[in-house]
Amino acid sequence: MATQAKPDLTSAAPAHGARHVAIIMDGNGRWAKKRLLPRIAGHRAGVEAVRRVARAAQDMGLECLTLYAFSSENWKRPATEVSDLMGLLRHFIQSDIDEFHANGVRLRVIGNYKALEPGLVDLIEGAMARTAANTGPVIAIALNYGAQDEMVRAAQRLAQRVASGELSAENIGIEAIDAELYTADLPPLDLLIRTSGEQRLSNFMLWQAAYAELYFTDMLWPDFDGRALAQALDAFRMRDRRFGGL
């Protein structure tokens, strides 16, 4: 990653109060279409937005930034587009892992990533292993991820534990389910952002978003940057989070 000038974001860092922010990165295709470019150009611009926002998240003191990169439903897209997306992912990991590691970032991939091509799985696991001992913020990439599938897998694992006698059904509660999710060791989700004007969760972090604040913006993902993240965090800071209380 080439070094870029950073906007002044320090005013948002200490006061926003968020530990974990997740983003549904939507609008790459529309960004390209508006410019009469192929969809892959929008995806490439989206990767640049990932770099900008990942750096900004560190500057703002976030403990975790989770990015929805490829859903379990995205396999329905044309094979050429899926191949392009996987190629961009491979290039991103290869080109950016040095900067992540140098900055103490821990890279995580959540979702059924092991179903991907074996060479890409090896690359992902090598990158996670390289940064596992770092003590800085987590950048979590949701890859081949679907929240409903995540909850089904969690239920299956709990059922197996009950069947083996390790766990009684009466002891299955919120904490037991939390512990079986991909995000078990990540901070609770505070803020979920979606770009491009769409206002739905699209099978993303449905369990984790139970009490998260939602923030929707018309900005297309390739245009999103540190200043846009700061605006979202400023809106989060103004929310009155009661978690069901008064």
C-alpha positions as CSV (number, residue, x, y, z in Angstrom):
1,M,0.0,0.0,0.0
2,A,1.4,3.4,-1.0
3,T,1.6,6.0,1.8
4,Q,-1.1,8.6,1.4
5,A,-1.8,11.9,3.2
6,K,-4.3,11.4,6.0
7,P,-7.2,13.7,6.7
8,D,-7.4,15.3,10.1
9,L,-9.7,12.7,11.9
10,T,-8.4,13.0,15.4
11,S,-11.4,14.9,16.7
12,A,-13.6,11.8,16.1
13,A,-11.2,9.3,17.7
14,P,-11.7,9.8,21.5
15,A,-15.3,10.8,21.7
16,H,-17.3,8.5,19.4
17,G,-17.4,5.6,21.9
18,A,-17.5,2.8,19.3
19,R,-15.4,-0.3,19.6
20,H,-16.6,-2.4,16.6
21,V,-17.9,-1.0,13.3
22,A,-19.1,-3.2,10.4
23,I,-19.7,-2.0,6.9
24,I,-21.8,-3.4,4.0
25,M,-19.7,-2.1,1.2
26,D,-22.3,-1.6,-1.5
27,G,-22.3,0.3,-4.8
28,N,-19.2,-0.7,-6.7
29,G,-21.2,-1.7,-9.8
30,R,-23.3,1.5,-9.8
31,W,-20.1,3.6,-9.3
32,A,-18.6,2.0,-12.5
33,K,-21.9,2.3,-14.5
34,K,-22.1,6.0,-13.8
35,R,-18.7,6.4,-15.3
36,L,-19.4,4.0,-18.3
37,L,-16.7,1.6,-16.9
38,P,-16.8,-2.2,-16.6
39,R,-17.9,-3.5,-13.2
40,I,-14.3,-4.7,-12.4
41,A,-13.3,-1.0,-12.4
42,G,-15.8,-0.4,-9.6
43,H,-14.5,-3.3,-7.6
44,R,-10.9,-2.0,-8.0
45,A,-12.0,1.4,-6.8
46,G,-13.8,-0.4,-3.9
47,V,-10.5,-2.0,-2.8
48,E,-8.9,1.5,-2.7
49,A,-11.8,2.5,-0.4
50,V,-11.0,-0.4,1.8
51,R,-7.4,0.8,2.2
52,R,-8.5,4.3,3.0
53,V,-11.1,3.3,5.6
54,A,-8.9,0.7,7.2
55,R,-6.2,3.3,7.8
56,A,-8.9,5.8,9.1
57,A,-10.3,3.2,11.5
58,Q,-6.9,2.8,13.1
59,D,-6.5,6.6,13.4
60,M,-10.0,6.8,15.1
61,G,-9.1,4.2,17.7
62,L,-11.5,1.4,16.6
63,E,-10.8,-2.0,18.1
64,C,-12.4,-3.8,15.1
65,L,-13.5,-3.0,11.6
66,T,-15.5,-5.7,9.9
67,L,-16.0,-5.5,6.1
68,Y,-18.6,-7.5,4.1
69,A,-16.5,-8.4,1.1
70,F,-18.2,-11.5,-0.4
71,S,-21.5,-13.0,0.7
72,S,-22.5,-16.6,0.4
73,E,-25.1,-15.4,-2.1
74,N,-22.6,-13.6,-4.3
75,W,-21.8,-17.0,-6.0
76,K,-25.0,-16.2,-8.1
77,R,-23.1,-13.5,-9.9
78,P,-21.5,-14.2,-13.3
79,A,-18.4,-16.5,-13.1
80,T,-16.2,-13.9,-14.6
81,E,-17.1,-11.4,-11.9
82,V,-16.6,-13.9,-9.1
83,S,-13.2,-14.7,-10.6
84,D,-12.3,-11.0,-10.7
85,L,-13.3,-10.5,-7.1
86,M,-11.2,-13.5,-5.9
87,G,-8.3,-12.1,-7.9
88,L,-8.6,-8.7,-6.2
89,L,-8.8,-10.4,-2.8
90,R,-5.7,-12.3,-3.5
91,H,-3.8,-9.2,-4.7
92,F,-5.1,-7.2,-1.7
93,I,-3.7,-9.7,0.8
94,Q,-0.4,-10.1,-1.0
95,S,0.2,-6.3,-1.4
96,D,-1.2,-5.1,2.0
97,I,-0.3,-7.7,4.5
98,D,3.1,-6.0,5.1
99,E,1.5,-2.7,6.1
100,F,-1.1,-4.4,8.3
101,H,1.7,-6.3,10.1
102,A,3.9,-3.2,10.5
103,N,1.0,-1.3,12.0
104,G,0.2,-4.1,14.5
105,V,-3.1,-4.9,12.8
106,R,-4.6,-8.4,13.2
107,L,-6.2,-9.7,10.0
108,R,-9.2,-12.0,10.5
109,V,-11.4,-13.6,7.9
110,I,-14.9,-14.7,9.0
111,G,-17.3,-16.9,7.0
112,N,-16.9,-20.2,5.3
113,Y,-13.6,-19.2,3.6
114,K,-12.3,-22.7,3.6
115,A,-14.7,-23.5,0.7
116,L,-12.6,-21.3,-1.6
117,E,-9.8,-22.4,-3.9
118,P,-7.1,-24.2,-1.8
119,G,-4.3,-21.8,-2.9
120,L,-6.4,-18.8,-1.7
121,V,-7.3,-20.6,1.5
122,D,-3.5,-21.1,2.2
123,L,-2.9,-17.4,1.5
124,I,-5.6,-16.3,3.8
125,E,-4.5,-18.6,6.6
126,G,-0.9,-17.5,6.2
127,A,-1.8,-13.9,6.5
128,M,-3.9,-14.5,9.6
129,A,-1.1,-16.5,11.2
130,R,1.4,-13.8,10.4
131,T,-0.6,-11.1,12.2
132,A,-2.2,-13.3,15.0
133,A,0.2,-12.1,17.7
134,N,-0.2,-8.4,16.9
135,T,-1.9,-6.3,19.6
136,G,-3.4,-3.6,17.5
137,P,-6.9,-3.4,15.9
138,V,-8.6,-6.2,14.1
139,I,-9.6,-5.9,10.4
140,A,-12.1,-8.7,9.8
141,I,-13.0,-9.6,6.3
142,A,-16.4,-11.3,5.9
143,L,-15.8,-13.8,3.0
144,N,-18.2,-16.4,1.8
145,Y,-20.3,-15.2,4.7
146,G,-24.0,-15.4,5.4
147,A,-25.5,-14.7,8.8
148,Q,-28.2,-17.3,8.5
149,D,-25.6,-20.0,7.6
150,E,-23.5,-18.8,10.5
151,M,-26.5,-19.3,12.9
152,V,-27.3,-22.7,11.4
153,R,-23.7,-23.8,11.9
154,A,-23.7,-22.6,15.5
155,A,-27.0,-24.5,16.1
156,Q,-25.5,-27.7,14.6
157,R,-22.4,-27.4,16.8
158,L,-24.5,-26.9,19.9
159,A,-26.7,-29.9,19.0
160,Q,-23.6,-32.0,18.6
161,R,-22.4,-31.0,22.1
162,V,-25.9,-31.8,23.5
163,A,-25.8,-35.2,21.7
164,S,-22.4,-36.0,23.1
165,G,-23.5,-35.2,26.7
166,E,-21.1,-32.2,26.9
167,L,-23.9,-29.7,27.2
168,S,-27.5,-29.8,28.3
169,A,-30.2,-28.2,26.2
170,E,-31.4,-26.2,29.2
171,N,-27.9,-24.5,29.4
172,I,-28.1,-23.1,25.9
173,G,-28.5,-19.3,26.1
174,I,-27.3,-16.2,24.5
175,E,-23.7,-16.6,25.7
176,A,-23.5,-20.2,24.4
177,I,-24.7,-19.1,20.9
178,D,-22.3,-16.1,20.9
179,A,-19.4,-18.5,21.6
180,E,-20.2,-20.5,18.5
181,L,-20.3,-17.6,16.0
182,Y,-17.5,-16.5,13.8
183,T,-17.3,-13.3,15.8
184,A,-17.0,-15.0,19.2
185,D,-13.7,-13.3,20.1
186,L,-14.5,-9.9,18.6
187,P,-16.0,-6.9,20.5
188,P,-19.8,-6.5,20.4
189,L,-21.0,-4.8,17.3
190,D,-21.7,-1.1,17.9
191,L,-22.4,0.4,14.5
192,L,-23.4,-1.1,11.2
193,I,-23.0,1.1,8.1
194,R,-24.4,0.4,4.6
195,T,-23.4,2.5,1.6
196,S,-25.2,3.2,-1.7
197,G,-28.7,4.1,-0.3
198,E,-30.0,0.6,0.3
199,Q,-31.6,0.1,3.7
200,R,-31.4,-3.7,4.5
201,L,-28.9,-6.0,6.2
202,S,-28.6,-8.5,3.3
203,N,-27.9,-11.5,5.6
204,F,-25.0,-9.7,7.4
205,M,-24.4,-10.1,11.1
206,L,-28.0,-10.5,11.9
207,W,-27.4,-11.9,15.4
208,Q,-24.6,-9.4,16.2
209,A,-26.7,-6.4,15.0
210,A,-29.4,-7.0,17.6
211,Y,-28.5,-3.8,19.5
212,A,-26.2,-2.2,17.0
213,E,-26.9,1.3,15.7
214,L,-27.6,1.3,11.9
215,Y,-26.3,4.0,9.6
216,F,-27.3,4.3,5.9
217,T,-25.7,6.6,3.4
218,D,-26.4,7.3,-0.3
219,M,-22.6,7.4,-0.9
220,L,-21.4,4.6,-3.1
221,W,-18.6,2.5,-1.6
222,P,-15.8,3.6,-3.9
223,D,-16.4,7.2,-2.7
224,F,-16.4,6.3,1.0
225,D,-13.3,7.5,2.9
226,G,-12.1,8.5,6.4
227,R,-14.2,11.6,6.5
228,A,-17.3,9.7,5.7
229,L,-16.4,7.2,8.5
230,A,-15.9,10.1,10.8
231,Q,-19.4,11.5,10.0
232,A,-20.9,8.0,10.7
233,L,-19.2,7.9,14.0
234,D,-20.3,11.4,14.9
235,A,-23.9,10.3,14.2
236,F,-23.3,7.2,16.4
237,R,-22.0,9.4,19.2
238,M,-25.3,11.3,19.2
239,R,-27.5,8.1,19.5
240,D,-29.1,7.3,22.8
241,R,-28.4,3.6,23.3
242,R,-30.7,2.2,25.9
243,F,-30.4,-1.6,25.1
244,G,-34.1,-2.0,26.0
245,G,-34.0,0.1,29.2
246,L,-35.2,3.6,29.9
